Amino acid sequence: MKIRYQLAASAVALTICSFSSAAFAQSTGSVDFEEEVIVVSGSRSQDVAGIQAPDSTKAKAVLTQELIERQNPGQTILDTINVIPGVSFQNNDAYGSSGGTLTIRGFDASRISLTIDGIPLNDSGNYAIYSNQQLDPELIDQVNVNLGTTDVDSPTASAVGGTVNYRTIVPTEDFGVKVSGSIGEYNFMRIFGLVNTGNFTKFGTRAWFAASRTSNDNPFNNYGVVDKQQYNARIYQPLAGDDFLSIIGSWNVNRNNFFGSLPLRQDLIQGPGTTTPGNPRIVGSASANRFPRNADEREYLINYPCLNTVTAVAGTAQSATTCGNEFDRRYNPSDTGNLRGSSRFSFGDKVVLTVDPSYQYVKANGGGTVSAREARRDINPAGATAGSLNTANCTTVTTGVGVNCQPGYFGGSPFFGRDLNGDGDILDQVLALAPSQTQTHRIGVIANLRYEINDTNSVRLSYTYDRARHRQTGEVGLLDLNGEPFDVFPVNDPQADVNSTILQKRDRLSYAILHQIAGEYRGEFMEDTLVVNAGVRAPFYRRNLTNNCFASSASGFVECSGQNAAVDAAALASNPYTATTNASGSLIVSGWAPPQNRVFDYNKVLPNVGFLYRFTPEVSLFGSFAKGLSVPGTDSLYNAFYFPLDTAKAKPAPETTDSFDIGVRYRSGNIQAQAGAFLTKFQNRLASAYDPELDQIVYRNLGNVDKRGIDGSIGVQPIPELAFYVFGSYIKTKIKDDVVVGECPVVVAGCPSIGAPILAPTAGKEESGAPRWSYGATVRGTLGPVDFGFSGKRTGSRFVYDTNLPVYAGPAGTLAAPNRTYQVFGTKAPSYWLVNVDARINLEFAGLNDKTFLQLNVYNLMDNFYQGGFTGGVAQAVSSGNYSIPNVQIGAPRTFSATFTMGF
């Protein structure tokens, strides 16, 4: 017998697990395996108005559709889970279509496995999570969050910090239609439609089809927009008993601009004359001047509309226009789609096979403009024209310009060797579009075979295969006179140089391949008071990487010819690659590492065990231990191409973790409570920082890091019409050692020898980016035809750097006036409150059916101005002798919206 719990159609919408069996797992196999366990424990399961702390050996939480649909229309599911203790999410906009920053128990998104119906959604290269590309919330049946470890069959190369999995709704057996329309601040408009076919064959075949369209303006300037379309469908075929076949298709199209990001400077975020954090004053110059604005309005004006006023004149050099080069005019387009299959087959009463195949496609880019050069580039660093861009021998149209003058993407700029603006010379610079382009084709399958030994003992074996072809390029596209790109995807019509070679700022082909086998045992003992899980997984990862460009530094800079053999030969002759060891044993590398292919293999046996002991039907104790493995992402591995293959620096080590959880639960008729403590011990902890200006990620090894903390929640329902939920978490991290952030280029004070390590003072410090404290509360209730909800959360302060030092500007280490180093921001981004409210008016009293209602939402009710996600990392970077200031995302302002929904 399978026991399922339905949330009553009552006043209370907050649920932390109302479907007890399928809610706790990811793949079909994990769902099936845990369903068998619920047979015994389910008879004792109690919930408080849909709030449940499930009897699991791990710290897990589940939110169902009843809560999900009360959020802002179209909201990303990652914002919804922000009410779970230990979860911290900073949304880039109130409607969830512009990205955000996620951490769970202090683990960043690259160490969290995000799956839909068990299928991995993390980027196959750098494991990033794209919150704006998630499924329409109306189609999500439930989302479960594993706060500590993964399921045994999780198809992940990096998740050492927990999982987020959401499952798609199943078609209904009866015909039905749901339509909703939303309007809101910042010209927000959204329409959503869902059609359930009901059973349309005698075999019970049923399906649904859904589509949505969303658009809104950027709340921070007079230019940016969000334009999003999504199409989904599912067909479901029930078989005998609980067996079934299903296939789901999703297609998502995003066209949005970057926005809400600026340098992390107090004088920019809250400048002179500002009296309240809610009314920031943005000032600055040059690249820092992202949000100049008028008076006290919260709208930042950029140079739009504008026209390219540069007149091309033959024989003279023209500079590139500035029309269209602002940060906030950058596009971040994406086309993503997937096919997800799931199936369950029973063989007698004891054997069950589940198979979940999938295919995914991604086409996306991000980045800005570049000054494209008509000239060729002098690539000989030792020549008289070293580094020059417009010397006579590299700017003539005639042939035979010399072996050192070559077209290509060198020094961060494209050199075409041909006329771009039609004036007949090659002296000019022309503003062009040059984002980083990614196209991915990904196939996978998760298969589980479960055997029920008897009523209290089960085992399963699983196999996971995941293969992603990851093509990363950087083609150049043209801009119209008004600064708008002719095509937001330059890869569709890339520009070629004088040799008809497509120029690219990067040119990589990667294969990320996972084979994983796993096994798990589940047993109940002592009259079902003791439950034991014992599992092990053995992942075998392969990264087959090809870099078609030269690697010119250890931090990821590349020089690209477009795979032109003649240019490659000239580049190698002018920049010979050498690697030597000096007297102190330091590796000294110079020149350009040539294009090459490298293969990296990682594997490890990872145990995953847990227990649950019930002292009484109400009180239980749970605990778990798991080892984790996080394979270096492709960016980190490509950075290692700069070093000789037989050296240690060419072989980045994977992160490994030992994670411990222990906690207690209390479950009665009207109270649900859970509290737990955790400890994670990192080895080879990698830290990274992304610079959107340079479009580059730099990695450093933090060595050993300990994370420890507590989190808990309590739900109370004193009467059926009212429920309260309170949650909180505390996280403390400690970096064990100082971190190497560079090598001495010359012998000076503090640098005893060339190649000696430069250390950042991180020993004993806390990791950056995650709050130490977070806590909040939710109230949900009903008053007549109105359902209402209130949710407030305080997110604690977050260190900017792992050194826990302030943010500085000016020349690094210079104290003498007037050109001195000075502090522009503190050590931490300050804590903040985020309060959201919602109200739903059920219109049945007006003669309409019970599926028709009006819903009102207010996001950030108090209109708090706060720092969202930011780029920090190990320590503040220095560029050309000056401190580089990190970027911060501004939190979404107060936003009102209204949604009318009609169903039949």
HELIX and SHEET records of a PDB file:
HELIX    1   1 ALA A   22  PHE A   24  5                                   3    
HELIX    2   2 THR A   28  SER A   41  1                                  14    
HELIX    3   3 GLY A   42  ARG A   44  5                                   3    
HELIX    4   4 GLN A   65  ILE A   68  1                                   4    
HELIX    5   5 ILE A   77  THR A   80  1                                   4    
HELIX    6   6 ILE A   81  VAL A   83  5                                   3    
HELIX    7   7 ALA A  109  ARG A  111  5                                   3    
HELIX    8   8 SER A  131  GLN A  133  5                                   3    
HELIX    9   9 PRO A  137  LEU A  139  5                                   3    
HELIX   10  10 GLN A  266  ILE A  269  1                                   4    
HELIX   11  11 ALA A  286  ALA A  288  5                                   3    
HELIX   12  12 PHE A  327  ARG A  329  5                                   3    
HELIX   13  13 ALA A  392  CYS A  394  5                                   3    
HELIX   14  14 PRO A  490  ASN A  492  5                                   3    
HELIX   15  15 ALA A  565  SER A  574  1                                  10    
HELIX   16  16 THR A  634  ASN A  639  1                                   6    
HELIX   17  17 ALA A  640  TYR A  642  5                                   3    
HELIX   18  18 ALA A  648  ALA A  650  5                                   3    
HELIX   19  19 LEU A  843  ALA A  846  5                                   4    
SHEET    1   A 5 LYS A  60  THR A  64  0                                        
SHEET    2   A 5 ILE A 140  ASN A 146 -1                                        
SHEET    3   A 5 THR A 163  THR A 168 -1                                        
SHEET    4   A 5 SER A 113  ILE A 116  1                                        
SHEET    5   A 5 ILE A 119  PRO A 120 -1                                        
SHEET    1   B 3 VAL A  87  ASN A  91  0                                        
SHEET    2   B 3 GLY A 100  ILE A 104 -1                                        
SHEET    3   B 3 PHE A 107  ASP A 108 -1                                        
SHEET    1   C23 GLN A 596  ASN A 603  0                                        
SHEET    2   C23 LEU A 530  ASN A 547 -1                                        
SHEET    3   C23 GLN A 504  PHE A 525 -1                                        
SHEET    4   C23 ASN A 457  GLU A 475 -1                                        
SHEET    5   C23 SER A 436  ASN A 454 -1                                        
SHEET    6   C23 VAL A 351  GLY A 366 -1                                        
SHEET    7   C23 SER A 334  PHE A 347 -1                                        
SHEET    8   C23 PHE A 244  ASN A 256 -1                                        
SHEET    9   C23 VAL A 225  PRO A 238 -1                                        
SHEET   10   C23 ARG A 206  ASP A 217 -1                                        
SHEET   11   C23 PHE A 188  ASN A 196 -1                                        
SHEET   12   C23 GLY A 176  GLY A 184 -1                                        
SHEET   13   C23 THR A 895  GLY A 903 -1                                        
SHEET   14   C23 PHE A 853  TYR A 859 -1                                        
SHEET   15   C23 TYR A 832  ASN A 842 -1                                        
SHEET   16   C23 VAL A 786  THR A 795 -1                                        
SHEET   17   C23 TRP A 773  LEU A 783 -1                                        
SHEET   18   C23 LEU A 722  ILE A 735 -1                                        
SHEET   19   C23 GLN A 696  ILE A 719 -1                                        
SHEET   20   C23 ILE A 671  ASP A 691 -1                                        
SHEET   21   C23 GLU A 655  ARG A 667 -1                                        
SHEET   22   C23 VAL A 619  SER A 630 -1                                        
SHEET   23   C23 LEU A 606  ARG A 614 -1                                        
SHEET    1   D 3 SER A 261  PRO A 263  0                                        
SHEET    2   D 3 ASN A 887  ILE A 890 -1                                        
SHEET    3   D 3 GLN A 867  PHE A 870 -1                                        
SHEET    1   E 2 THR A 369  ARG A 373  0                                        
SHEET    2   E 2 GLN A 429  LEU A 433 -1                                        
SHEET    1   F 2 ARG A 377  ASP A 378  0                                        
SHEET    2   F 2 CYS A 405  GLN A 406 -1                                        
SHEET    1   G 2 GLY A 408  PHE A 410  0                                        
SHEET    2   G 2 SER A 413  PHE A 415 -1                                        
SHEET    1   H 2 PHE A 550  ALA A 551  0                                        
SHEET    2   H 2 VAL A 558  GLU A 559 -1                                        
SHEET    1   I 2 THR A 578  THR A 581  0                                        
SHEET    2   I 2 LEU A 587  SER A 590 -1                                        
SHEET    1   J 2 VAL A 739  GLU A 743  0                                        
SHEET    2   J 2 PRO A 757  ALA A 760 -1                                        
SHEET    1   K 2 ARG A 798  PHE A 799  0                                        
SHEET    2   K 2 LYS A 828  ALA A 829 -1                                        
SHEET    1   L 2 VAL A 807  ALA A 809  0                                        
SHEET    2   L 2 TYR A 822  PHE A 825 -1                                        
SHEET    1   M 2 VAL A 878  SER A 879  0                                        
SHEET    2   M 2 ASN A 882  TYR A 883 -1                                        
END                                                                             
